[in-house]
């Protein structure tokens, strides 16, 4: 429920056309599964931002164990990060647990509320608006909001678990 299925991660990397020299941001990277699969599937650099320090430590340990030098992880709030450093963005509905109740929450280390979800979704829309033309964004189960004007949907594929979409900023 919380981690991207391997087949979805592989397909997102393909559809976003991740390659050497590109920087990919995984918003709400959790234990680093998307970045790990991406690093094993391409020559792009992967950066995960996650609020939970324990999950970031797991992601870093996996990267060390598998010698994935093109992955980096940071503890923090995606709203505080400069997204302009990235040409690819991955979002696996990172704010869904904010309003889904305790049965769909990873843990109790962060606070949950509808207001927090709204703030995060608005922040993503602002970040998407500020990205350079040509930036590709993949969403798995969306991000809780609507893509701003200026984005074109390049792909839609439905997996057993849900929809994967790829967008490009004009």
N, CA, C and O of each residue as an XYZ file, in Angstrom:
680
protein
N       0.812     -1.201      0.000
C       0.000      0.000      0.000
C       0.857      1.268      0.000
O       0.480      2.257     -0.630
N       1.990      1.263      0.685
C       2.780      2.484      0.825
C       3.938      2.577     -0.160
O       4.429      3.674     -0.428
N       4.378      1.458     -0.697
C       5.580      1.466     -1.527
C       5.211      1.134     -2.971
O       4.384      0.258     -3.225
N       5.819      1.827     -3.893
C       5.559      1.621     -5.318
C       5.887      0.183     -5.730
O       6.977     -0.303     -5.426
N       4.977     -0.501     -6.410
C       5.308     -1.823     -6.941
C       6.474     -1.730     -7.938
O       6.594     -0.746     -8.667
N       7.313     -2.738     -7.962
C       8.502     -2.730     -8.827
C       8.122     -2.486    -10.279
O       8.760     -1.675    -10.949
N       7.097     -3.170    -10.783
C       6.730     -3.010    -12.190
C       6.281     -1.573    -12.489
O       6.519     -1.071    -13.588
N       5.650     -0.925    -11.547
C       5.220      0.467    -11.736
C       6.439      1.384    -11.744
O       6.536      2.281    -12.582
N       7.364      1.166    -10.822
C       8.583      1.979    -10.776
C       9.374      1.838    -12.071
O       9.824      2.835    -12.636
N       9.545      0.613    -12.541
C      10.279      0.403    -13.794
C       9.602      1.111    -14.957
O      10.265      1.742    -15.779
N       8.289      1.004    -15.023
C       7.562      1.629    -16.129
C       7.599      3.151    -16.026
O       7.722      3.833    -17.044
N       7.495      3.691    -14.822
C       7.572      5.148    -14.647
C       8.935      5.664    -15.115
O       9.010      6.696    -15.781
N       9.998      4.961    -14.773
C      11.345      5.354    -15.200
C      11.433      5.342    -16.724
O      12.025      6.242    -17.320
N      10.850      4.331    -17.352
C      10.847      4.265    -18.819
C      10.045      5.412    -19.422
O      10.521      6.103    -20.323
N       8.838      5.612    -18.928
C       7.956      6.632    -19.491
C       8.480      8.051    -19.262
O       8.255      8.939    -20.084
N       9.173      8.260    -18.153
C       9.766      9.588    -17.909
C      11.054      9.775    -18.692
O      11.622     10.867    -18.721
N      11.517      8.688    -19.334
C      12.761      8.714    -20.107
C      13.931      9.187    -19.256
O      14.653     10.117    -19.614
N      14.096      8.519    -18.119
C      15.197      8.831    -17.210
C      16.507      8.309    -17.815
O      16.599      7.155    -18.231
N      17.497      9.174    -17.852
C      18.778      8.772    -18.429
C      19.913      9.536    -17.748
O      19.683     10.373    -16.875
N      21.123      9.232    -18.160
C      22.307      9.832    -17.559
C      22.228     11.358    -17.623
O      21.843     11.938    -18.637
N      22.602     11.981    -16.521
C      22.604     13.432    -16.443
C      21.315     14.029    -15.923
O      21.268     15.217    -15.605
N      20.262     13.221    -15.829
C      18.998     13.735    -15.324
C      18.882     13.483    -13.832
O      19.422     12.510    -13.305
N      18.166     14.381    -13.159
C      17.946     14.274    -11.724
C      16.459     14.056    -11.479
O      15.617     14.823    -11.945
N      16.155     13.000    -10.743
C      14.779     12.595    -10.486
C      14.478     12.785     -9.002
O      15.228     12.317     -8.146
N      13.382     13.471     -8.706
C      12.946     13.691     -7.327
C      11.776     12.782     -7.016
O      10.784     12.768     -7.744
N      11.886     12.019     -5.932
C      10.786     11.199     -5.425
C      10.253     11.881     -4.171
O      10.927     11.919     -3.141
N       9.045     12.416     -4.264
C       8.427     13.140     -3.155
C       7.735     12.137     -2.236
O       6.834     11.411     -2.657
N       8.168     12.107     -0.973
C       7.635     11.133     -0.024
C       8.234      9.769     -0.318
O       7.514      8.789     -0.509
N       9.550      9.714     -0.351
C      10.275      8.539     -0.847
C      10.231      7.330      0.072
O      10.639      6.242     -0.333
N       9.752      7.488      1.290
C       9.653      6.341      2.188
C      10.983      5.634      2.350
O      11.999      6.265      2.644
N      10.979      4.327      2.158
C      12.189      3.519      2.336
C      13.045      3.467      1.077
O      14.011      2.706      1.019
N      12.703      4.271      0.066
C      13.552      4.399     -1.114
C      13.307      3.402     -2.226
O      14.163      3.234     -3.095
N      12.179      2.745     -2.226
C      11.946      1.698     -3.225
C      11.960      2.244     -4.652
O      12.604      1.659     -5.522
N      11.264      3.350     -4.910
C      11.253      3.903     -6.268
C      12.658      4.300     -6.704
O      13.077      3.978     -7.816
N      13.383      4.993     -5.840
C      14.742      5.427     -6.186
C      15.666      4.234     -6.415
O      16.507      4.260     -7.312
N      15.510      3.200     -5.612
C      16.330      1.995     -5.770
C      16.063      1.338     -7.119
O      16.997      1.026     -7.858
N      14.792      1.129     -7.438
C      14.445      0.517     -8.723
C      14.913      1.417     -9.866
O      15.444      0.929    -10.864
N      14.718      2.722     -9.724
C      15.157      3.652    -10.760
C      16.659      3.606    -10.989
O      17.123      3.617    -12.129
N      17.417      3.555     -9.899
C      18.878      3.511    -10.010
C      19.347      2.204    -10.640
O      20.359      2.176    -11.341
N      18.621      1.134    -10.392
C      18.961     -0.155    -10.997
C      18.497     -0.252    -12.449
O      18.960     -1.116    -13.195
N      17.580      0.636    -12.852
C      16.988      0.585    -14.188
C      17.501      1.658    -15.143
O      17.199      1.613    -16.335
N      18.272      2.621    -14.641
C      18.719      3.714    -15.505
C      20.015      4.309    -14.956
O      20.503      3.914    -13.897
N      20.551      5.256    -15.698
C      21.770      5.953    -15.277
C      21.478      7.328    -14.683
O      22.402      8.096    -14.416
N      20.203      7.642    -14.476
C      19.828      8.932    -13.891
C      20.196      8.958    -12.408
O      20.458      7.920    -11.800
N      20.210     10.162    -11.839
C      20.422     10.342    -10.401
C      19.051     10.454     -9.733
O      18.157     11.123    -10.249
N      18.892      9.796     -8.581
C      17.618      9.787     -7.877
C      17.784     10.394     -6.498
O      18.729     10.081     -5.774
N      16.852     11.268     -6.147
C      16.876     11.964     -4.868
C      15.526     11.773     -4.199
O      14.491     12.109     -4.776
N      15.528     11.240     -2.995
C      14.293     11.053     -2.247
C      14.196     12.030     -1.096
O      15.167     12.241     -0.370
N      13.029     12.626     -0.927
C      12.756     13.502      0.218
C      11.642     12.839      1.034
O      10.594     12.471      0.504
N      11.898     12.701      2.321
C      10.977     11.976      3.209
C      11.001     12.624      4.584
O      12.057     13.046      5.054
N       9.843     12.706      5.232
C       9.735     13.322      6.554
C      10.201     12.416      7.687
O      10.556     12.906      8.759
N      10.207     11.138      7.474
C      10.494     10.195      8.566
C      11.961      9.772      8.554
O      12.398      9.086      7.630
N      12.723     10.173      9.567
C      14.154      9.835      9.610
C      14.439      8.338      9.573
O      15.417      7.911      8.958
N      13.597      7.534     10.223
C      13.855      6.090     10.228
C      13.737      5.488      8.835
O      14.494      4.580      8.494
N      12.805      5.975      8.026
C      12.668      5.472      6.659
C      13.834      5.931      5.781
O      14.291      5.193      4.908
N      14.305      7.141      6.017
C      15.467      7.631      5.269
C      16.693      6.785      5.594
O      17.497      6.493      4.708
N      16.841      6.395      6.840
C      17.968      5.526      7.214
C      17.879      4.173      6.526
O      18.895      3.632      6.091
N      16.675      3.620      6.423
C      16.490      2.355      5.702
C      16.890      2.538      4.237
O      17.613      1.709      3.682
N      16.426      3.616      3.613
C      16.751      3.882      2.211
C      18.259      4.017      2.011
O      18.815      3.473      1.057
N      18.909      4.737      2.905
C      20.361      4.907      2.799
C      21.095      3.576      2.976
O      22.083      3.314      2.289
N      20.615      2.741      3.892
C      21.241      1.434      4.117
C      21.104      0.551      2.874
O      22.045     -0.152      2.503
N      19.945      0.588      2.239
C      19.744     -0.188      1.011
C      20.683      0.314     -0.082
O      21.289     -0.482     -0.798
N      20.801      1.622     -0.207
C      21.685      2.196     -1.223
C      23.139      1.787     -0.980
O      23.863      1.461     -1.921
N      23.561      1.807      0.289
C      24.940      1.380      0.604
C      25.138     -0.096      0.287
O      26.133     -0.480     -0.329
N      24.197     -0.907      0.707
C      24.312     -2.349      0.514
C      24.401     -2.719     -0.968
O      25.121     -3.644     -1.342
N      23.667     -1.991     -1.801
C      23.642     -2.298     -3.234
C      24.545     -1.379     -4.060
O      24.521     -1.397     -5.290
N      25.349     -0.568     -3.342
C      26.308      0.326     -4.000
C      25.642      1.212     -5.066
O      26.121      1.333     -6.193
N      24.538      1.815     -4.670
C      23.780      2.687     -5.560
C      24.235      4.125     -5.363
O      23.593      4.896     -4.650
N      25.322      4.473     -5.986
C      25.918      5.796     -5.785
C      25.077      6.923     -6.383
O      25.272      8.085     -6.028
N      24.147      6.599     -7.283
C      23.345      7.670     -7.875
C      22.027      7.914     -7.127
O      21.095      8.503     -7.675
N      21.958      7.452     -5.857
C      20.790      7.756     -5.035
C      21.215      8.568     -3.821
O      22.278      8.344     -3.241
N      20.367      9.510     -3.452
C      20.557     10.313     -2.247
C      19.190     10.460     -1.578
O      18.153     10.488     -2.240
N      19.220     10.551     -0.263
C      17.982     10.708      0.499
C      18.164     11.804      1.536
O      19.240     11.975      2.109
N      17.088     12.538      1.760
C      17.137     13.623      2.727
C      15.868     13.604      3.571
O      14.776     13.330      3.072
N      16.033     13.898      4.850
C      14.894     14.064      5.744
C      14.432     15.506      5.601
O      15.236     16.432      5.715
N      13.155     15.701      5.354
C      12.659     17.059      5.257
C      11.268     17.133      4.667
O      10.630     16.122      4.374
N      10.822     18.358      4.505
C       9.513     18.674      3.953
C       9.701     19.077      2.494
O      10.485     19.978      2.196
N       9.003     18.430      1.602
C       9.149     18.698      0.167
C       8.833     20.147     -0.166
O       9.313     20.663     -1.176
N       8.042     20.806      0.652
C       7.702     22.209      0.406
C       8.914     23.123      0.534
O       8.969     24.183     -0.089
N       9.882     22.707      1.342
C      11.072     23.523      1.567
C      12.173     23.268      0.535
O      13.197     23.951      0.537
N      11.967     22.302     -0.330
C      12.980     21.899     -1.300
C      12.814     22.673     -2.607
O      11.693     22.939     -3.040
N      13.926     23.028     -3.225
C      13.919     23.691     -4.531
C      13.793     22.622     -5.614
O      14.750     21.896     -5.882
N      12.638     22.525     -6.226
C      12.392     21.507     -7.232
C      13.052     21.833     -8.571
O      13.125     20.967     -9.443
N      13.526     23.048     -8.747
C      14.108     23.432    -10.042
C      15.400     22.678    -10.339
O      15.885     22.705    -11.470
N      15.958     22.009     -9.341
C      17.175     21.222     -9.539
C      16.892     19.897    -10.243
O      17.825     19.167    -10.576
N      15.633     19.582    -10.470
C      15.242     18.278    -10.994
C      14.529     18.411    -12.336
O      13.798     19.374    -12.570
N      14.751     17.429    -13.215
C      14.035     17.435    -14.490
C      12.997     16.329    -14.584
O      12.283     16.217    -15.581
N      12.918     15.508    -13.534
C      11.913     14.464    -13.443
C      11.401     14.437    -11.995
O      12.178     14.548    -11.047
N      10.084     14.289    -11.848
C       9.459     14.257    -10.516
C       8.572     13.019    -10.453
O       7.871     12.692    -11.411
N       8.613     12.332     -9.305
C       7.745     11.171     -9.096
C       6.903     11.397     -7.843
O       7.420     11.757     -6.785
N       5.597     11.180     -7.984
C       4.648     11.350     -6.881
C       3.743     10.123     -6.793
O       2.959      9.860     -7.705
N       3.849      9.385     -5.713
C       2.923      8.278     -5.466
C       1.959      8.745     -4.392
O       2.105      8.406     -3.218
N       0.980      9.523     -4.805
C      -0.042     10.074     -3.922
C       0.492     10.262     -2.496
O      -0.016      9.657     -1.552
N       1.518     11.104     -2.352
C       2.250     11.177     -1.087
C       1.481     11.734      0.106
O       1.960     11.650      1.237
N       0.306     12.297     -0.125
C      -0.412     12.929      0.987
C      -1.713     12.209      1.327
O      -2.482     12.685      2.163
N      -1.964     11.086      0.699
C      -3.210     10.337      0.906
C      -3.417      9.973      2.375
O      -4.541     10.025      2.875
N      -2.361      9.612      3.052
C      -2.519      9.182      4.446
C      -2.945     10.324      5.360
O      -3.376     10.080      6.487
N      -2.831     11.572      4.892
C      -3.227     12.719      5.719
C      -4.704     12.676      6.094
O      -5.082     13.157      7.162
N      -5.539     12.108      5.234
C      -6.985     12.153      5.476
C      -7.641     10.778      5.454
O      -8.869     10.686      5.438
N      -6.858      9.723      5.453
C      -7.422      8.388      5.285
C      -7.692      7.642      6.576
O      -8.241      6.541      6.544
N      -7.328      8.200      7.686
C      -7.552      7.528      8.962
C      -6.399      6.624      9.342
O      -5.523      6.354      8.519
N      -6.388      6.157     10.573
C      -5.247      5.409     11.112
C      -4.946      4.102     10.384
O      -3.812      3.626     10.443
N      -5.909      3.516      9.709
C      -5.671      2.258      9.010
C      -4.843      2.446      7.747
O      -4.377      1.462      7.172
N      -4.645      3.702      7.293
C      -3.847      3.973      6.097
C      -2.697      4.933      6.435
O      -2.251      5.693      5.576
N      -2.235      4.898      7.649
C      -1.111      5.737      8.057
C       0.082      4.842      8.359
O      -0.051      3.808      9.014
N       1.238      5.249      7.879
C       2.446      4.448      8.064
C       2.782      4.305      9.541
O       3.099      3.213     10.012
N       2.710      5.420     10.270
C       3.052      5.411     11.694
C       2.478      6.660     12.342
O       1.686      7.374     11.726
N       2.872      6.927     13.577
C       2.357      8.113     14.272
C       3.461      9.146     14.522
O       3.380      9.924     15.472
N       4.493      9.153     13.669
C       5.607     10.085     13.870
C       5.365     11.457     13.253
O       6.127     12.388     13.510
N       4.324     11.597     12.447
C       3.973     12.903     11.887
C       2.516     13.187     12.242
O       1.771     12.280     12.616
N       2.118     14.444     12.123
C       0.724     14.778     12.406
C      -0.093     14.671     11.116
O       0.430     14.835     10.014
N      -1.380     14.392     11.280
C      -2.263     14.185     10.149
C      -3.451     15.123     10.232
O      -4.037     15.304     11.299
N      -3.808     15.725      9.090
C      -5.010     16.552      9.043
C      -5.361     16.892      7.601
O      -4.507     16.867      6.714
N      -6.615     17.207      7.389
C      -7.082     17.634      6.068
C      -6.404     18.947      5.677
O      -6.086     19.150      4.505
N      -6.182     19.837      6.638
C      -5.507     21.102      6.349
C      -4.071     20.870      5.868
O      -3.602     21.538      4.946
N      -3.381     19.916      6.501
C      -2.014     19.596      6.080
C      -2.022     19.065      4.655
O      -1.182     19.448      3.841
N      -2.967     18.186      4.351
C      -3.058     17.657      2.990
C      -3.284     18.798      1.992
O      -2.613     18.855      0.962
N      -4.198     19.682      2.281
C      -4.486     20.810      1.383
C      -3.254     21.684      1.181
O      -2.969     22.121      0.066
N      -2.534     21.934      2.255
C      -1.319     22.744      2.169
C      -0.282     22.064      1.286
O       0.344     22.719      0.453
N      -0.092     20.755      1.457
C       0.882     20.018      0.652
C       0.480     19.982     -0.816
O       1.321     20.188     -1.691
N      -0.777     19.727     -1.094
C      -1.235     19.680     -2.486
C      -1.047     21.039     -3.143
O      -0.593     21.112     -4.285
N      -1.384     22.108     -2.447
C      -1.191     23.454     -2.990
C       0.294     23.715     -3.241
O       0.654     24.332     -4.244
N       1.142     23.257     -2.349
C       2.586     23.419     -2.525
C       3.069     22.689     -3.774
O       3.897     23.216     -4.517
N       2.560     21.479     -4.011
C       2.941     20.734     -5.214
C       2.519     21.496     -6.463
O       3.296     21.597     -7.412
N       1.309     22.029     -6.479
C       0.840     22.796     -7.638
C       1.764     23.990     -7.883
O       2.135     24.264     -9.024
N       2.133     24.695     -6.824
C       3.052     25.832     -6.970
C       4.409     25.373     -7.501
O       4.990     26.019     -8.373
N       4.910     24.262     -6.973
C       6.200     23.732     -7.425
C       6.113     23.326     -8.899
O       7.025     23.614     -9.674
N       5.026     22.663     -9.286
C       4.857     22.253    -10.683
C       4.816     23.470    -11.603
O       5.378     23.441    -12.698
N       4.154     24.537    -11.161
C       4.099     25.764    -11.956
C       5.478     26.368    -12.177
O       5.724     27.006    -13.200
N       6.374     26.166    -11.219
C       7.692     26.813    -11.292
C       8.734     26.004    -12.066
O       9.841     26.491    -12.296
N       8.400     24.782    -12.471
C       9.381     23.933    -13.139
C       9.631     24.368    -14.579
O       8.790     25.017    -15.201
N      10.783     24.005    -15.088
C      11.181     24.364    -16.447
C      10.390     23.572    -17.481
O       9.929     22.463    -17.210
N      10.241     24.144    -18.650
C       9.615     23.437    -19.765
C      10.405     22.165    -20.046
O      11.635     22.153    -19.979
N       9.683     21.101    -20.361
C      10.312     19.820    -20.644
C      10.378     18.887    -19.452
O      10.641     17.695    -19.611
N      10.142     19.418    -18.252
C      10.148     18.583    -17.053
C       9.041     17.542    -17.175
O       7.923     17.852    -17.586
N       9.366     16.306    -16.813
C       8.371     15.227    -16.822
C       8.019     14.861    -15.386
O       8.876     14.825    -14.503
N       6.742     14.592    -15.180
C       6.230     14.245    -13.860
C       5.411     12.970    -13.979
O       4.485     12.889    -14.787
N       5.756     11.978    -13.173
C       4.972     10.742    -13.126
C       4.199     10.716    -11.821
O       4.735     11.025    -10.757
N       2.924     10.342    -11.920
C       2.109     10.157    -10.726
C       1.548      8.740    -10.730
O       1.090      8.234    -11.755
N       1.597      8.125     -9.577
C       0.948      6.839     -9.382
C      -0.146      7.101     -8.359
O       0.142      7.451     -7.215
N      -1.392      6.934     -8.763
C      -2.548      7.308     -7.946
C      -2.628      8.817     -7.730
O      -3.250      9.263     -6.766
N      -2.019      9.604     -8.596
C      -2.105     11.057     -8.519
C      -1.322     11.651     -7.365
O      -0.484     10.989     -6.752
N      -1.613     12.927     -7.079
C      -0.976     13.586     -5.941
C      -1.995     14.290     -5.061
O      -1.627     14.985     -4.114
N      -3.289     14.111     -5.373
C      -4.345     14.720     -4.572
C      -4.878     15.998     -5.160
O      -5.845     16.562     -4.647
N      -4.263     16.471     -6.236
C      -4.686     17.712     -6.863
C      -4.785     17.555     -8.370
O      -4.729     16.448     -8.905
N      -4.934     18.694     -9.044
C      -5.058     18.739    -10.496
C      -3.824     19.402    -11.076
O      -3.322     20.386    -10.533
N      -3.338     18.856    -12.182
C      -2.169     19.450    -12.815
C      -2.498     20.851    -13.296
O      -3.582     21.095    -13.827
N      -1.557     21.774    -13.109
C      -1.794     23.140    -13.568
C      -1.752     23.237    -15.095
O      -1.267     22.332    -15.774
N      -2.260     24.331    -15.612
C      -2.200     24.617    -17.045
C      -0.749     24.580    -17.496
O       0.153     25.000    -16.772
N      -0.543     24.076    -18.690
C       0.807     24.013    -19.225
C       1.406     22.627    -19.186
O       2.532     22.428    -19.641
N       0.679     21.665    -18.651
C       1.140     20.274    -18.631
C       0.321     19.457    -19.618
O      -0.895     19.616    -19.724
N       1.004     18.588    -20.330
C       0.369     17.684    -21.284
C       0.550     16.258    -20.795
O       1.652     15.849    -20.429
N      -0.551     15.499    -20.792
C      -0.458     14.102    -20.390
C       0.150     13.310    -21.543
O      -0.393     13.284    -22.648
N       1.285     12.662    -21.271
C       1.973     11.865    -22.283
C       1.555     10.397    -22.238
O       1.551      9.721    -23.267
N       1.206      9.908    -21.063
C       0.904      8.489    -20.926
C      -0.067      8.253    -19.780
O      -0.053      8.958    -18.770
N      -0.895      7.259    -19.960
C      -1.779      6.758    -18.909
C      -1.768      5.244    -19.037
O      -2.099      4.704    -20.092
N      -1.394      4.568    -17.977
C      -1.429      3.113    -17.958
C      -2.047      2.675    -16.644
O      -1.746      3.219    -15.581
N      -2.909      1.688    -16.737
C      -3.558      1.195    -15.525
C      -2.945     -0.138    -15.127
O      -2.957     -1.100    -15.895
N      -2.422     -0.175    -13.939
C      -1.899     -1.416    -13.371
C      -2.980     -2.002    -12.485
O      -3.971     -1.336    -12.186
N      -2.798     -3.231    -12.068
C      -3.792     -3.886    -11.214
C      -4.101     -3.032     -9.988
O      -5.244     -2.969     -9.536
N      -3.064     -2.374     -9.454
C      -3.231     -1.583     -8.239
C      -3.804     -0.192     -8.515
O      -4.485      0.363     -7.652
N      -3.547      0.388     -9.693
C      -4.044      1.725     -9.967
C      -3.353      2.397    -11.136
O      -2.539      1.776    -11.819
N      -3.676      3.684    -11.378
C      -3.207      4.395    -12.563
C      -1.817      5.037    -12.415
O      -1.480      5.608    -11.378
N      -1.034      4.921    -13.482
C       0.242      5.611    -13.627
C       0.078      6.598    -14.777
O      -0.334      6.227    -15.876
N       0.405      7.855    -14.509
C       0.326      8.890    -15.546
C       1.673      9.602    -15.630
O       2.386      9.749    -14.637
N       1.998     10.038    -16.841
C       3.207     10.840    -17.043
C       2.810     12.103    -17.783
O       2.086     12.069    -18.778
N       3.303     13.211    -17.269
C       3.001     14.543    -17.779
C       4.291     15.248    -18.165
O       5.356     14.943    -17.626
N       4.198     16.192    -19.098
C       5.351     17.020    -19.465
C       4.917     18.482    -19.455
O       3.848     18.842    -19.948
N       5.780     19.307    -18.878
C       5.500     20.748    -18.884
C       5.875     21.321    -20.232
O       6.968     21.076    -20.744
N       4.941     22.102    -20.815
C       5.157     22.732    -22.123
C       6.121     23.904    -22.003
O       6.425     24.559    -23.000
